Amino acid sequence: AGGFVVELLREPWRAVWEKVILNAAGNPVSALLRCSNGELFRNASALSLMRRLLVEGVAVARVEGMFFDEEELWSSLLLVLERTGTNRTSMLQDVERGTPTENGAISGAILRRGIARGVATPDTACVVALMEALDEAMKKRKRQSSDGGEMCE
């Protein structure tokens, strides 16, 4: 009645997993590189890292009982990046505002589940650590903004 398009899903957890995998592949990379979606789409090194993050997310989902076609997800991610070229991911917007990111809830969730299930996620672990360091540096910068202190002391 409100004019919203509603879709009932038979497998809502599948949709959640897909969104987390795609966000874990793109959001932290955009935040770390300070790139829009279009800039990511045109950056071969960023694409390589995003592909590895996606592969790790698919591997963790698999041991959790969610099976995805890696190529389909990768194509979906590329299409989103291309179609939303001027968009800035929510993690990038958080970094630009100096507010905490969703790193723990997105990439951190994949990392924690991978560790619990014995799935190697080295690229995810690295990205999570870098984002945690960035979050910590932003907190420190906010605290020190009044006294002019350096971000990485």
C-alpha positions as CSV (number, residue, x, y, z in Angstrom):
1,A,0.0,0.0,0.0
2,G,3.0,2.3,0.6
3,G,4.3,1.9,-2.9
4,F,7.3,-0.2,-2.0
5,V,8.4,-3.2,-4.1
6,V,8.6,-6.2,-1.7
7,E,10.2,-9.5,-2.6
8,L,9.8,-12.5,-0.3
9,L,12.8,-14.7,-0.4
10,R,12.8,-18.5,0.1
11,E,16.4,-18.3,1.3
12,P,17.0,-15.0,3.1
13,W,20.3,-16.1,4.6
14,R,21.6,-16.7,1.0
15,A,20.8,-13.0,0.2
16,V,22.6,-11.9,3.5
17,W,25.7,-14.0,2.6
18,E,25.8,-12.6,-0.9
19,K,25.6,-9.1,0.3
20,V,28.3,-9.6,2.9
21,I,30.6,-11.3,0.4
22,L,30.2,-8.5,-2.1
23,N,30.6,-5.8,0.5
24,A,33.6,-7.5,2.1
25,A,35.2,-7.6,-1.4
26,G,34.6,-3.9,-2.3
27,N,34.0,-1.7,0.7
28,P,37.2,-2.0,2.6
29,V,39.3,-1.6,-0.5
30,S,37.5,1.6,-1.4
31,A,37.9,2.9,2.1
32,L,41.6,2.1,2.2
33,L,42.3,3.5,-1.2
34,R,39.8,6.4,-0.9
35,C,38.3,5.4,-4.3
36,S,34.9,5.7,-5.8
37,N,33.4,2.6,-7.3
38,G,34.4,3.7,-10.8
39,E,38.0,4.3,-9.7
40,L,38.1,0.7,-8.2
41,F,36.7,-0.6,-11.5
42,R,39.6,0.9,-13.4
43,N,42.4,-0.1,-10.9
44,A,43.9,-3.5,-11.8
45,S,45.5,-3.9,-8.4
46,A,42.3,-3.1,-6.5
47,L,40.4,-5.5,-8.7
48,S,42.9,-8.3,-8.0
49,L,42.6,-7.8,-4.2
50,M,38.8,-7.6,-4.4
51,R,38.8,-10.9,-6.4
52,R,40.9,-12.6,-3.7
53,L,38.6,-11.2,-1.0
54,L,35.5,-12.5,-2.9
55,V,37.1,-16.0,-3.3
56,E,37.8,-16.1,0.5
57,G,34.2,-15.1,1.3
58,V,32.8,-17.7,-1.1
59,A,35.0,-20.4,0.6
60,V,33.8,-19.4,4.1
61,A,30.2,-19.4,2.9
62,R,30.7,-22.9,1.4
63,V,31.7,-24.4,4.8
64,E,28.7,-22.6,6.3
65,G,26.4,-24.4,3.8
66,M,25.9,-21.6,1.4
67,F,27.1,-22.4,-2.2
68,F,27.8,-19.6,-4.7
69,D,29.1,-19.5,-8.2
70,E,32.2,-17.5,-7.8
71,E,32.1,-16.2,-11.4
72,E,28.5,-15.0,-11.0
73,L,29.3,-13.1,-7.9
74,W,32.4,-11.6,-9.5
75,S,30.4,-10.5,-12.5
76,S,27.8,-9.0,-10.2
77,L,30.4,-7.0,-8.3
78,L,32.0,-5.7,-11.5
79,L,28.6,-4.7,-12.8
80,V,27.8,-2.8,-9.6
81,L,31.1,-1.0,-9.7
82,E,30.7,-0.1,-13.3
83,R,27.0,1.1,-13.0
84,T,27.6,3.0,-9.8
85,G,30.9,4.6,-10.8
86,T,30.5,7.9,-8.9
87,N,29.2,6.2,-5.8
88,R,31.4,6.1,-2.7
89,T,30.9,3.0,-0.5
90,S,29.5,3.3,3.0
91,M,32.9,2.4,4.5
92,L,34.6,5.1,2.5
93,Q,32.0,7.6,3.6
94,D,32.7,6.6,7.2
95,V,36.4,7.1,6.7
96,E,35.8,10.5,5.1
97,R,33.6,11.5,8.1
98,G,36.1,10.1,10.6
99,T,33.5,7.8,12.1
100,P,33.9,4.1,12.9
101,T,33.4,1.7,9.9
102,E,31.4,-1.5,9.6
103,N,34.6,-3.4,9.1
104,G,33.9,-5.8,12.1
105,A,30.4,-6.6,10.9
106,I,31.3,-7.2,7.3
107,S,34.9,-8.4,6.7
108,G,35.4,-9.2,10.4
109,A,32.4,-11.6,10.2
110,I,34.0,-13.5,7.3
111,L,37.3,-13.6,9.1
112,R,35.8,-14.9,12.4
113,R,33.7,-17.6,10.7
114,G,36.7,-18.6,8.6
115,I,38.9,-19.0,11.7
116,A,36.2,-21.0,13.4
117,R,35.8,-23.4,10.5
118,G,39.5,-23.7,9.6
119,V,39.3,-21.8,6.3
120,A,42.3,-19.8,5.4
121,T,41.5,-16.1,4.8
122,P,44.8,-14.3,4.6
123,D,43.7,-11.4,2.5
124,T,40.6,-10.8,4.6
125,A,42.8,-11.0,7.7
126,C,45.1,-8.3,6.3
127,V,42.3,-6.1,5.2
128,V,40.5,-6.4,8.6
129,A,43.8,-5.5,10.3
130,L,44.4,-2.5,8.1
131,M,40.8,-1.3,8.6
132,E,41.1,-1.7,12.4
133,A,44.4,0.3,12.3
134,L,42.6,3.0,10.2
135,D,39.6,3.1,12.7
136,E,42.0,3.4,15.6
137,A,44.0,6.1,13.9
138,M,40.8,8.1,13.2
139,K,39.8,7.8,16.9
140,K,43.2,9.0,17.9
141,R,43.0,11.9,15.4
142,K,39.6,13.0,16.9
143,R,41.0,12.9,20.4
144,Q,44.1,14.9,19.4
145,S,42.5,17.3,17.0
146,S,42.5,20.0,19.7
147,D,46.2,19.7,20.5
148,G,47.5,19.2,16.9
149,G,49.0,15.8,17.5
150,E,50.0,13.4,14.7
151,M,47.7,10.6,13.6
152,C,50.2,7.8,13.8
153,E,52.3,8.4,16.9
